[in-house]
Structures are given as C-alpha cells and as structure tokens.
Amino acid sequence: MRLDENNARTVANVIVGAAALGAAVVILRTPTLRRLAFGLARTALTITLPVWLSREVQQAWAETDRGSSGSTPAQ
C-alpha cells in the first residue's frame, strides 16, 4: 500500500486529534491542571476577547468612514 499525500494528511490529523483528546482527558482528570486550564481560559476570554472586539469595531468604524467620504448611498 502506497501512502500518498492525502492519506498522509488524514493519518496525521487522526494522530493529532488522538493526542489532543488524550491531553484533554489528562487535564480534566487532574485537579491542578484543570484549575490551571480554566484559569488560562478565563484570562484569555477576559483579556483577548475585549481587545479583539475593540480592534474589530475600530476597523469597521474606519472602513465606514472611508466608504462614506466619497459617495452617498442611494435612497
């Protein structure tokens, strides 16, 4: 059996998925790791999410300003 690129990608995806699932099981079963993981998730949500949202609003505001400076919308 010859392993072509598509089959190699599939095998690699299955291996990475199994490793991630195994790591998740270990983290969820170990109280110290579970607290650490939830603390990091909470930090990521409370810090990165507002920063991302602020950046998206600023970008949308700038694009709206650029789009409305040249022409007026049809009514």
N, CA, C and O of each residue as an XYZ file, in Angstrom:
300
protein
N       0.848     -1.182      0.000
C       0.000      0.000      0.000
C       0.892      1.244      0.000
O       1.798      1.375      0.822
N       0.621      2.136     -0.921
C       1.402      3.362     -1.043
C       0.669      4.492     -0.333
O      -0.544      4.647     -0.471
N       1.422      5.277      0.425
C       0.850      6.375      1.186
C       1.018      7.669      0.404
O       2.117      8.220      0.332
N      -0.078      8.153     -0.182
C       0.016      9.406     -0.916
C      -0.207     10.583      0.036
O      -0.443     10.382      1.228
N      -0.133     11.790     -0.479
C      -0.199     12.982      0.363
C      -1.542     13.102      1.086
O      -1.581     13.482      2.257
N      -2.620     12.788      0.414
C      -3.944     12.901      1.017
C      -4.097     11.932      2.194
O      -4.612     12.307      3.248
N      -3.646     10.680      2.007
C      -3.722      9.702      3.093
C      -2.792     10.085      4.244
O      -3.125      9.876      5.410
N      -1.629     10.644      3.916
C      -0.690     11.074      4.954
C      -1.306     12.191      5.798
O      -1.148     12.202      7.019
N      -2.000     13.119      5.162
C      -2.677     14.199      5.903
C      -3.753     13.623      6.820
O      -3.888     14.048      7.967
N      -4.511     12.666      6.319
C      -5.564     12.048      7.116
C      -4.980     11.337      8.331
O      -5.492     11.477      9.442
N      -3.918     10.581      8.122
C      -3.269      9.875      9.230
C      -2.724     10.877     10.247
O      -2.883     10.685     11.453
N      -2.088     11.931      9.773
C      -1.548     12.950     10.674
C      -2.663     13.628     11.466
O      -2.503     13.876     12.661
N      -3.785     13.929     10.822
C      -4.917     14.545     11.513
C      -5.488     13.625     12.589
O      -5.850     14.087     13.671
N      -5.569     12.348     12.305
C      -6.069     11.385     13.294
C      -5.119     11.310     14.478
O      -5.566     11.269     15.625
N      -3.822     11.291     14.223
C      -2.833     11.220     15.308
C      -2.885     12.476     16.174
O      -2.870     12.385     17.401
N      -2.946     13.637     15.548
C      -3.011     14.889     16.311
C      -4.313     14.961     17.105
O      -4.317     15.412     18.250
N      -5.406     14.523     16.509
C      -6.690     14.517     17.210
C      -6.674     13.586     18.417
O      -7.195     13.930     19.478
N      -6.077     12.412     18.256
C      -5.983     11.467     19.368
C      -5.100     12.023     20.480
O      -5.413     11.857     21.659
N      -4.014     12.673     20.121
C      -3.133     13.277     21.129
C      -3.849     14.401     21.871
O      -3.717     14.521     23.089
N      -4.604     15.221     21.151
C      -5.349     16.312     21.793
C      -6.418     15.765     22.722
O      -6.612     16.286     23.820
N      -7.105     14.734     22.299
C      -8.123     14.113     23.143
C      -7.502     13.512     24.399
O      -8.048     13.651     25.494
N      -6.366     12.849     24.239
C      -5.665     12.286     25.394
C      -5.208     13.360     26.359
O      -5.329     13.197     27.573
N      -4.686     14.455     25.834
C      -4.256     15.560     26.696
C      -5.444     16.177     27.421
O      -5.340     16.525     28.597
N      -6.562     16.314     26.736
C      -7.761     16.873     27.365
C      -8.252     15.989     28.498
O      -8.665     16.494     29.542
N      -8.213     14.680     28.308
C      -8.637     13.755     29.357
C      -7.735     13.881     30.576
O      -8.218     13.928     31.707
N      -6.423     13.937     30.348
C      -5.482     14.073     31.464
C      -5.703     15.396     32.194
O      -5.711     15.438     33.424
N      -5.880     16.462     31.442
C      -6.076     17.782     32.061
C      -7.367     17.823     32.869
O      -7.391     18.360     33.977
N      -8.442     17.258     32.319
C      -9.719     17.297     33.027
C      -9.747     16.369     34.242
O     -10.516     16.612     35.172
N      -8.944     15.329     34.259
C      -8.929     14.403     35.399
C      -7.969     14.817     36.502
O      -8.071     14.316     37.622
N      -7.036     15.721     36.210
C      -6.065     16.167     37.211
C      -6.509     17.531     37.739
O      -6.519     18.507     36.988
N      -6.875     17.613     39.024
C      -7.433     18.873     39.549
C      -6.517     20.078     39.367
O      -7.002     21.157     39.024
N      -5.219     19.936     39.582
C      -4.300     21.068     39.445
C      -4.260     21.555     38.001
O      -4.317     22.757     37.742
N      -4.164     20.630     37.077
C      -4.138     21.013     35.657
C      -5.477     21.582     35.209
O      -5.531     22.501     34.392
N      -6.561     21.024     35.756
C      -7.889     21.525     35.412
C      -8.055     22.980     35.861
O      -8.563     23.809     35.105
N      -7.626     23.291     37.096
C      -7.710     24.673     37.585
C      -6.844     25.601     36.737
O      -7.255     26.712     36.402
N      -5.647     25.137     36.395
C      -4.759     25.933     35.556
C      -5.393     26.193     34.184
O      -5.374     27.323     33.697
N      -5.947     25.161     33.568
C      -6.552     25.300     32.243
C      -7.742     26.253     32.278
O      -7.889     27.094     31.390
N      -8.590     26.128     33.294
C      -9.745     27.013     33.376
C      -9.320     28.441     33.693
O      -9.933     29.391     33.207
N      -8.288     28.600     34.493
C      -7.766     29.941     34.779
C      -7.206     30.597     33.527
O      -7.438     31.781     33.281
N      -6.465     29.824     32.735
C      -5.931     30.367     31.484
C      -7.045     30.694     30.496
O      -6.977     31.702     29.792
N      -8.065     29.850     30.443
C      -9.197     30.118     29.550
C      -9.928     31.386     29.984
O     -10.319     32.200     29.148
N     -10.108     31.548     31.289
C     -10.775     32.750     31.803
C      -9.957     33.997     31.464
O     -10.510     35.017     31.052
N      -8.633     33.906     31.640
C      -7.758     35.031     31.314
C      -7.824     35.356     29.822
O      -7.894     36.524     29.437
N      -7.801     34.329     28.996
C      -7.868     34.553     27.546
C      -9.176     35.227     27.163
O      -9.189     36.129     26.325
N     -10.273     34.798     27.771
C     -11.566     35.384     27.430
C     -11.718     36.807     27.944
O     -12.342     37.641     27.287
N     -11.155     37.091     29.107
C     -11.336     38.422     29.682
C     -10.323     39.436     29.172
O     -10.525     40.638     29.343
N      -9.240     38.985     28.553
C      -8.236     39.921     28.040
C      -8.257     39.970     26.513
O      -8.369     41.050     25.933
N      -8.153     38.835     25.870
C      -8.032     38.851     24.414
C      -9.345     39.132     23.711
O      -9.347     39.776     22.661
N     -10.450     38.677     24.249
C     -11.734     38.909     23.590
C     -12.083     40.395     23.524
O     -12.452     40.869     22.450
N     -11.985     41.151     24.617
C     -12.265     42.593     24.504
C     -11.295     43.329     23.576
O     -11.699     44.252     22.869
N     -10.027     42.929     23.574
C      -9.055     43.571     22.681
C      -9.423     43.299     21.226
O      -9.390     44.205     20.394
N      -9.773     42.051     20.922
C     -10.164     41.695     19.566
C     -11.419     42.459     19.156
O     -11.493     42.989     18.047
N     -12.409     42.514     20.053
C     -13.650     43.208     19.752
C     -13.403     44.697     19.512
O     -13.975     45.281     18.593
N     -12.561     45.303     20.327
C     -12.223     46.718     20.154
C     -11.550     46.957     18.814
O     -11.853     47.933     18.128
N     -10.644     46.078     18.444
C      -9.948     46.211     17.164
C     -10.931     46.078     15.994
O     -10.843     46.823     15.018
N     -11.861     45.131     16.098
C     -12.848     44.947     15.036
C     -13.749     46.180     14.898
O     -14.057     46.603     13.784
N     -14.167     46.752     16.025
C     -15.018     47.944     15.987
C     -14.255     49.111     15.369
O     -14.809     49.846     14.551
N     -12.991     49.290     15.751
C     -12.186     50.371     15.181
C     -12.018     50.206     13.675
O     -12.116     51.172     12.919
N     -11.765     48.972     13.251
C     -11.590     48.715     11.825
C     -12.895     48.976     11.068
O     -12.882     49.582      9.997
N     -14.010     48.522     11.622
C     -15.300     48.756     10.967
C     -15.609     50.246     10.905
O     -16.133     50.739      9.906
N     -15.283     50.955     11.976
C     -15.517     52.399     12.012
C     -14.687     53.097     10.931
O     -15.183     53.977     10.228
N     -13.415     52.693     10.807
C     -12.533     53.299      9.805
C     -13.014     52.981      8.396
O     -12.973     53.849      7.523
N     -13.471     51.747      8.156
C     -13.961     51.389      6.828
C     -15.243     52.131      6.494
O     -15.445     52.521      5.344
N     -16.102     52.332      7.465
C     -17.334     53.089      7.251
C     -17.003     54.530      6.916
O     -17.615     55.124      6.029
N     -16.034     55.092      7.627
C     -15.626     56.470      7.381
C     -15.033     56.614      5.991
O     -15.328     57.583      5.292
N     -14.194     55.659      5.577
C     -13.596     55.699      4.239
C     -14.657     55.556      3.160
O     -14.610     56.246      2.142
N     -15.606     54.668      3.379
C     -16.632     54.427      2.363
C     -17.603     55.573      2.209
O     -18.103     55.802      1.108
N     -17.886     56.300      3.269
C     -18.879     57.369      3.184
C     -18.283     58.697      2.735
O     -19.031     59.632      2.448
N     -16.961     58.807      2.667
C     -16.361     60.096      2.294
C     -16.469     60.383      0.795
O     -16.475     61.546      0.392
N     -16.555     59.340     -0.034
C     -16.547     59.570     -1.469
C     -17.908     59.673     -2.095
O     -18.080     60.451     -3.033
N     -18.884     58.930     -1.630
C     -20.181     58.925     -2.279
C     -21.286     58.791     -1.245
O     -21.061     58.397     -0.101
N     -22.469     59.128     -1.686
C     -23.620     58.996     -0.787
C     -24.427     57.788     -1.216
O     -24.515     57.507     -2.411
N     -25.018     57.063     -0.279
C     -25.788     55.878     -0.652
C     -27.104     56.261     -1.321
O     -27.685     57.301     -1.010
N     -27.564     55.429     -2.228
C     -28.831     55.675     -2.929
C     -29.982     55.407     -1.975
O     -29.938     54.498     -1.146
N     -31.033     56.244     -2.124
C     -32.200     56.057     -1.240
C     -33.414     55.708     -2.029
O     -34.487     55.514     -1.458
